[in-house]
Amino acid sequence: MVGMHANSLFQRAETGSTGDEMFAPDGSVRPTYAALHDALSGLGHEEFRTRSESLARSYLDQGITFDYAGEERPFPVDAIPRVIAAEEWSRVSRGIAQRVRALECFLDDLYTEQSAVTDGVIPAELISSSTYIVDEMRGYRPPNGVRIHISGIDLVRDGDGEFRVLEDNVRTPSGVSYVLSNRRAMAQTFPELFGDRPVRRVGEYPGRLLAALQAAAAEIADEDPTVVVLTPGRYNSAYFEHSLLARTMGVDLVEAGDLVERNERIYMRTTAGLRRVDVIYKRTDDDFIDPEVFRPDSMLGVPGLVRAVLAGNVVLANAIGNGIGDDKLTYTYMPDLIRYYMNEEPALPNVDTWRLEEPDSLTEVLDRLDELVVKPVDGSGGKGIVIGPSASRRELDGLRDRLLADPRGWIAQPVVQLSTIPTLVESGPEPRHADLRPFALNSGDDIWVLPGGLTRVALPEGEMIVNSSRGGGSKDTWVLARPAGSGPAAAPAETSGTEDERIEDPLDDDYDEFDDLPEDHSEEPTREPDPVTAAIRILDDQDVDVPETHDTATTKGADDAQPDR
């Protein structure tokens, strides 16, 4: 390990905390961060802060802002990257792929045979009591068998340095646009940091996403499938992401009014007439996707869309009905589901969790409310979470009443001492708590895990909830490539072990962060998505309000903007 540097940029971060990712308990720099630590320290305090301010301005210039306490601010991206070693990422990637496979099996089983219920792996009450089950989808199987085309599995590193799964997001996980934007901004602002550090690229994500979506389509003779991104509109909290992904994939960004159902097929209105649509990457919540089946007052859905899906003529990514996979009660059964469907031990453990519908667990949790974290099973954006050690007696008494009234609606977990990473605040870099959302794409033949992910960081001192609504920000996440000559790491069967570990090189004249799109585009999009000019609140689907002056704007629940979880 590298020794401490007197009066260094990181002096206030050398706390000796056991859970810091850059510094060991004795204050020395951990090997994974050694080169980055020295490079940033070499910039000096003034230069580092000047460039950090330039980084923030670049987000404001692009309109990448969010609303915090009624004030429009640039989305906080911290200039100190998170670094993950190649060997550790290999384990994380394997665990993410394993979990997505198990969730795919669970959702397919849930909507068909329900073998896991018959075999006693999960109770029937888990399904019958869930508000996420969509009866219309029972018996439905997508053309290539994939329901979770895009997933975001939230991880935390505990006090022992082990990554654990905090929750699963398999409806419409958001945040990958910030992974791409963070990397581009860092490469432009701190290009020299990438010089001697083999950081794996993230820019191939749009091309990989497009390939996975195209693979989801039903077979069409002599034609390429038409893919579109369905957005609730420019007033949605995640519109920036919708626009970016459509543009970088080279596909159309559409709203509900651009689509129409005819004879159980979906068509897009264009200046040349109707054009058949084969795959829809939906960024609208299930409850609003089709007013014939769900909310009849929804202006954000396409009437007849579900009929077209069930007829096999269009595919939705992700599939309708995936919400049961996000249910925090389902989460508690995931280790058993992995063993049941995969015949494997979980590569990534869960955070220890109590199911409050079980009488003994409820009794124990009620006795220890002041020690535990209690969460609603359908909560998001940090809403409804009660952290026992910091809660008042009145809050705990009110929580006790809610748990007794609806134990199925809650889980409890110990207070996980999240790892910290040095983060720039007013006084300089200081340790702040962080989590990680890796993203995975399932093409049906392969599960590819983006080498990086969205690192969210809690900027207020001592804050354990990383959501932007609590003042949090994000970091660029660096996954290091294996050293040359080390040979490929053992790859699990469910992931591709032969992929080239492409390295970032912002100093290359040909460098373009989003240049990894498939070259064979049969047709250019009919229009360019509009640029983002409104403030972007990073919220969850339950947090989105309806702007009073726009009757077709985002409705509550319309998009699962989950970076704010």
Disulfide bonds with the S-S distance in Angstrom:
none
